[in-house]
Amino acid sequence: MNKADYIAQLRASDIDSLLKDKIMELVNANEGEELSFDTTEKIKDVLQGGLDAIFAKEGIELDQNDPEVKAATETFEAEMDKVEKDLAEDVELVNDSLNQLEKAAADLDVIAEEVKTDEVRSQLNS
């Protein structure tokens, strides 16, 4: 999502004005037209802090021993483990591809050097 779209949605939302101000600071500090991953993570933190404050004000606390909370936590952790595994596999694939490209570039350098050597020999023999 680009900054302009995000700002429009933020202004149209019914989020507390203090939270909006904090989020706007983050959005405006973001370089470029697209929101960076770091900026979106900071926005999530601000929103989570706002939710936590509302829950605390209302006296709502999550009971970590509640079966629903445990099940949700286990599901979340399993999904995060899957995401981390998928990411590690993707990183490994990218690294393998980079290694192959580096090897191919080195092979091309050797070939180019051989061609240059052959050209010099040819010129010397003429």
KOLTOR-509349 format. One record per residue (C-alpha): residue in three letters; x negated, y, z; residue number from 0. Coordinates in nm, 2 decimals, decimal comma. Example, Ala and Ser with C-alpha at 12.3 -4.5 7.8 and 13.67 -1.06 7.14 Angstrom:
// KOLTOR-509349
REC  aa      x      y      z   i
REC Ala  -1,23  -0,45   0,78   0
REC Ser  -1,37  -0,11   0,71   1
***
This chain:
// KOLTOR-509349
REC  aa      x      y      z   i
REC Met   0,00   0,00   0,00   0
REC Asn  -0,14   0,34  -0,08   1
REC Lys  -0,16   0,63   0,17   2
REC Ala   0,12   0,83   0,01   3
REC Asp   0,37   0,54   0,03   4
REC Tyr   0,27   0,46   0,38   5
REC Ile   0,30   0,82   0,49   6
REC Ala   0,65   0,84   0,33   7
REC Gln   0,76   0,53   0,51   8
REC Leu   0,61   0,64   0,84   9
REC Arg   0,79   0,98   0,82  10
REC Ala   1,12   0,81   0,75  11
REC Ser   1,09   0,56   1,04  12
REC Asp   1,23   0,61   1,39  13
REC Ile   0,89   0,54   1,56  14
REC Asp   0,81   0,76   1,86  15
REC Ser   0,65   1,09   1,75  16
REC Leu   0,34   1,03   1,96  17
REC Leu   0,28   0,70   1,79  18
REC Lys   0,35   0,86   1,45  19
REC Asp   0,09   1,12   1,53  20
REC Lys  -0,17   0,86   1,63  21
REC Ile  -0,10   0,66   1,31  22
REC Met  -0,11   0,97   1,09  23
REC Glu  -0,46   1,05   1,23  24
REC Leu  -0,57   0,70   1,13  25
REC Val  -0,41   0,72   0,79  26
REC Asn  -0,56   1,06   0,72  27
REC Ala  -0,91   0,95   0,84  28
REC Asn  -0,89   0,66   0,59  29
REC Glu  -1,12   0,71   0,29  30
REC Gly  -0,96   0,66  -0,05  31
REC Glu  -0,61   0,62  -0,17  32
REC Glu  -0,55   0,26  -0,04  33
REC Leu  -0,54   0,18   0,33  34
REC Ser  -0,85  -0,02   0,43  35
REC Phe  -0,82  -0,34   0,63  36
REC Asp  -0,98  -0,17   0,93  37
REC Thr  -0,73   0,11   0,92  38
REC Thr  -0,43  -0,13   0,90  39
REC Glu  -0,58  -0,32   1,19  40
REC Lys  -0,61   0,00   1,40  41
REC Ile  -0,25   0,09   1,31  42
REC Lys  -0,14  -0,26   1,42  43
REC Asp  -0,32  -0,19   1,75  44
REC Val  -0,14   0,14   1,80  45
REC Leu   0,20  -0,02   1,73  46
REC Gln   0,12  -0,31   1,96  47
REC Gly   0,02  -0,06   2,23  48
REC Gly   0,35   0,12   2,18  49
REC Leu   0,55  -0,20   2,21  50
REC Asp   0,35  -0,31   2,52  51
REC Ala   0,43   0,03   2,68  52
REC Ile   0,80  -0,01   2,61  53
REC Phe   0,80  -0,36   2,75  54
REC Ala   0,62  -0,24   3,06  55
REC Lys   0,85   0,05   3,11  56
REC Glu   1,15  -0,18   3,08  57
REC Gly   0,99  -0,44   3,31  58
REC Ile   0,97  -0,70   3,04  59
REC Glu   0,69  -0,95   3,08  60
REC Leu   0,61  -1,26   2,88  61
REC Asp   0,59  -1,57   3,09  62
REC Gln   0,29  -1,76   2,95  63
REC Asn   0,44  -2,08   3,10  64
REC Asp   0,77  -2,04   2,92  65
REC Pro   0,81  -2,32   2,67  66
REC Glu   0,91  -2,08   2,39  67
REC Val   0,61  -1,86   2,46  68
REC Lys   0,38  -2,17   2,47  69
REC Ala   0,52  -2,30   2,14  70
REC Ala   0,49  -1,96   1,97  71
REC Thr   0,13  -1,93   2,09  72
REC Glu   0,04  -2,28   1,97  73
REC Thr   0,20  -2,21   1,63  74
REC Phe   0,02  -1,87   1,61  75
REC Glu  -0,32  -2,03   1,70  76
REC Ala  -0,27  -2,32   1,45  77
REC Glu  -0,19  -2,07   1,17  78
REC Met  -0,49  -1,86   1,27  79
REC Asp  -0,71  -2,17   1,26  80
REC Lys  -0,58  -2,25   0,91  81
REC Val  -0,64  -1,89   0,79  82
REC Glu  -1,00  -1,90   0,94  83
REC Lys  -1,06  -2,24   0,77  84
REC Asp  -0,93  -2,11   0,44  85
REC Leu  -1,14  -1,80   0,47  86
REC Ala  -1,45  -2,00   0,55  87
REC Glu  -1,39  -2,22   0,24  88
REC Asp  -1,34  -1,91   0,02  89
REC Val  -1,66  -1,76   0,16  90
REC Glu  -1,84  -2,08   0,09  91
REC Leu  -1,71  -2,09  -0,27  92
REC Val  -1,82  -1,73  -0,32  93
REC Asn  -2,16  -1,80  -0,18  94
REC Asp  -2,20  -2,11  -0,40  95
REC Ser  -2,10  -1,90  -0,71  96
REC Leu  -2,35  -1,63  -0,61  97
REC Asn  -2,62  -1,89  -0,58  98
REC Gln  -2,54  -2,04  -0,92  99
REC Leu  -2,54  -1,69  -1,07 100
REC Glu  -2,88  -1,61  -0,91 101
REC Lys  -3,02  -1,94  -1,05 102
REC Ala  -2,88  -1,86  -1,39 103
REC Ala  -3,04  -1,51  -1,38 104
REC Ala  -3,37  -1,66  -1,28 105
REC Asp  -3,35  -1,91  -1,56 106
REC Leu  -3,28  -1,63  -1,80 107
REC Asp  -3,58  -1,44  -1,67 108
REC Val  -3,80  -1,74  -1,74 109
REC Ile  -3,65  -1,77  -2,09 110
REC Ala  -3,70  -1,40  -2,16 111
REC Glu  -4,06  -1,42  -2,04 112
REC Glu  -4,12  -1,72  -2,27 113
REC Val  -3,97  -1,52  -2,57 114
REC Lys  -4,19  -1,22  -2,49 115
REC Thr  -4,49  -1,45  -2,47 116
REC Asp  -4,40  -1,61  -2,80 117
REC Glu  -4,36  -1,27  -2,97 118
REC Val  -4,70  -1,15  -2,84 119
REC Arg  -4,86  -1,47  -2,97 120
REC Ser  -4,69  -1,43  -3,30 121
REC Gln  -4,81  -1,07  -3,33 122
REC Leu  -5,17  -1,17  -3,23 123
REC Asn  -5,17  -1,44  -3,49 124
REC Ser  -5,05  -1,21  -3,77 125
***
